[in-house]
Amino acid sequence: MYWYYYADMVRKPITQTIEEIKKLLEKEGELSVRQISLKIKSQWRTIKKGLDTMLVLGLVKERKNDKTERVERLFSLKK
């Protein structure tokens, strides 16, 4: 009955998602989780999981607001 809906949903490996995030951040610079999610066309939970992995590996950084010193959740590649 609804089998055709599930056929279109292809699950990407997290390594492929991380590669796509890396390429996008190289091109765009600094983006939020939502912006990355929309451009890669993946769920924000998957993007957040990939970004958290990249944070642990030291590949990305989060920008802090100058006034409030809170994490803004804008990610960019470490140089």
C-alpha positions as CSV (number, residue, x, y, z in Angstrom):
1,M,0.0,0.0,0.0
2,Y,2.7,2.6,1.0
3,W,5.7,0.7,-0.1
4,Y,6.6,3.3,-2.8
5,Y,7.1,5.9,-0.1
6,Y,9.8,3.9,1.6
7,A,11.6,3.1,-1.6
8,D,12.4,6.8,-2.1
9,M,13.9,7.2,1.4
10,V,17.5,6.3,1.1
11,R,19.5,6.3,4.3
12,K,23.0,7.8,3.8
13,P,25.9,6.6,5.9
14,I,27.2,9.1,8.4
15,T,30.5,9.3,6.7
16,Q,28.9,10.5,3.5
17,T,26.9,13.1,5.5
18,I,30.2,14.3,7.1
19,E,31.8,14.6,3.7
20,E,28.9,16.6,2.4
21,I,29.0,18.9,5.4
22,K,32.7,19.4,5.0
23,K,32.4,20.3,1.3
24,L,29.5,22.7,2.1
25,L,31.4,24.5,4.9
26,E,34.4,24.8,2.6
27,K,32.3,26.5,0.0
28,E,29.9,28.6,2.2
29,G,32.0,29.4,5.3
30,E,29.8,29.5,8.3
31,L,26.3,28.0,8.5
32,S,23.7,26.9,11.1
33,V,22.4,23.4,11.5
34,R,19.2,24.3,9.8
35,Q,21.0,25.9,6.8
36,I,23.2,22.9,6.4
37,S,20.1,20.6,6.7
38,L,18.3,22.4,3.9
39,K,21.2,22.5,1.5
40,I,22.2,18.9,2.0
41,K,18.5,17.8,2.1
42,S,18.9,15.7,5.2
43,Q,17.2,15.8,8.6
44,W,18.6,18.2,11.1
45,R,19.1,15.3,13.6
46,T,21.4,13.6,11.1
47,I,23.3,16.9,10.5
48,K,23.6,17.5,14.2
49,K,25.0,14.0,14.7
50,G,27.6,14.6,12.0
51,L,28.6,18.0,13.3
52,D,28.9,16.6,16.9
53,T,31.2,13.9,15.5
54,M,33.2,16.6,13.6
55,L,33.5,18.6,16.8
56,V,35.0,15.6,18.7
57,L,37.4,15.1,15.8
58,G,38.4,18.8,15.8
59,L,37.3,19.5,12.3
60,V,34.7,22.2,13.0
61,K,34.2,25.0,15.6
62,E,31.2,26.9,16.9
63,R,31.0,30.6,17.0
64,K,30.2,32.4,20.2
65,N,28.4,35.7,20.5
66,D,30.6,38.6,21.6
67,K,27.9,40.1,23.9
68,T,26.4,37.0,25.7
69,E,29.3,34.5,25.3
70,R,26.8,31.8,24.5
71,V,27.3,29.3,21.7
72,E,25.4,30.5,18.6
73,R,25.4,27.1,16.9
74,L,27.0,28.5,13.8
75,F,29.6,26.0,12.5
76,S,32.7,26.6,10.4
77,L,35.7,24.5,9.5
78,K,38.8,24.9,11.7
79,K,41.8,26.4,9.9
